Amino acid sequence: MSFNASTRGVYAIAVTPFTPEGAIDDASVDRMVDFYEGVGVDGLTILGILGEAPKIDQAEALAFATRVIKRTALPIVVGVSAPGFAAMGSLAKAVMDVGAAGVMIGSPPNLRTDDQITGYFSGAAEAIGRDTPWVLQDYPLALTVQMTAGVIRRIVQDNPNCVMLKHEDWPGLEKITALRGFEADGSMRPISILCGNGGLFLDFETERGADGAMTGYAFPDMLVELVEHARAGRRDAAHDLFDAHLPLLRYEHQQGVGLAVRKYILRKRGVIASDHQRKPASALSEKARAEVDYLLARLARFDSRAAQDS
């Protein structure tokens, strides 16, 4: 399946399943991929921040990516962010050779000026190979680098193989409007815009011109449905669905424990066998787990997908 500037829909950010002993859980990897395919996502993104990529060595990363790619016909985007271009280029080539659709690159935290930012991504685009399609991750909350709409335009124009923006600025609605404005006036070539931030602003991001979502919310089936509503012009249906999930979206998006919440819910949904994370890691207290269970029970009154017995 193609992955390019016209890509739309939902690319689920997948977790990396581990056993309680800390090894990658291959059986859960297979089950997870089958789950995402079954709920109708348009693609998967692996080895991002949610996927605990910094805790995985190069050999493990390639083995995990290969297993996911071979399991499904869905396009797979692989996070290849690294401190240096050598490691980035090596992993990018390896995953593309086994069938990845493209790669995702975030910014290192030491970039401060516009020229430093644009220069870095030009170097990254060259390191991965100019024929490799890539996603620009704009996530200042976690990566600490502020990219204006104008800087993103420079990166897109300088690097033809940048085909997508993973938009995670907050607040960021005006940035989406500005970027679509650049496309309309001809000063930036069209790109795909998929949004992260746990889906917290997806209801209005789609109305501002986003093509869909690239995030890790534990109900990707809801994201698929919401994007379909938005695309069909069913505004009230999209917002009603979003509003029902918002309390859980908000809880899951807490800094520090968000991954623990997501893995806990995915385990309860039967997607992964264990919610274990590699260290350093956050953990949910019994009180926090009870709060998540309460939110799931409340959500189940509107959306039966949240009803869990485990």
C-alpha positions, 0 to 999 in steps of 0.5 A: 500500500502506498505511503505519500503526501496523499495519505489519509486516515488513521495510523495507529502508534503501536506500543512494543509488547514486553513480557514481565521479564522484559523480552519482546513478546512475539505472540503479543506483537502478532496479536496486536498487529492483527487487532489493529488491522481488524479495527480498520486502521490505515497503517501502523507507526512503530518504534516511536516515543510510545513504542519505547524506542530508546529502550530497544537496541538496534538489533531488537528494533530491526527484528521487531520491525521485521516481524510487524512488517511481515505480519500485515499488508498495512503500510508500516512507518518506523521511527528512526530518530537517533542522536547521530545520522549514522545510526538513523541511516542504518536503521532506515535502510534496514527497515526499508529493505524489509518492506517498511513504507517509510520512516519517522524522524523527530528533532533532537532537543539541542536545536534552537534556531530556525537554521539549525532546525532546517539544517538538521532535517536536511541532513536527516533526509540525506542520511536515510536516502533521498528516495525514502519517504519520511514523516516530520514529527513536530512534538514540542511538548516532548522534544522541546523544539519549536517549529513555526509553520514557516519552518515546516514549510522550509523543511517540506520545500527543501526535502521532497521525500518529506511526505507527511507531518505528524502534527503534535503542537499544542495549541496547534489548530492555527498551525494546521490552518497556516500550513493548508494556507501555504498549500493553497497559495502555492508556497508549499507543496501538499503534504499529508497531516496526521495528528498526535497528542493522544487525539485530544484535539482531533475533533477540530483538527480534522475540521482545520484540514488534518487528514487523520490521526497518528496517535496511540489512544487505546481505542484506535477503532474510535479514531477510525470512526471519528475520522470517517464521520469527519470525512463524510461531513457528519460533524455532530456524530464526530463530536458526540463520539469524541465527547464520550471518549474525552475523559479517558483521552485526557486521563490517558494523555497524562505526562509520565504515566500515559504509556502505563495507562495505554498498555493497561487498557490494551491488556484489558482489551486482550491486545497484549498479554502484559502491560510491562514496560522496560526501565526506566518506566512509570507504573500505575498505582492501584488507585490509578487502575481503579480510576481507569476502570471507572472511566472505562465503565462510564464510557461503556454506557455509550460505547460498548467497546469499553466494556471489559471483563478482565 
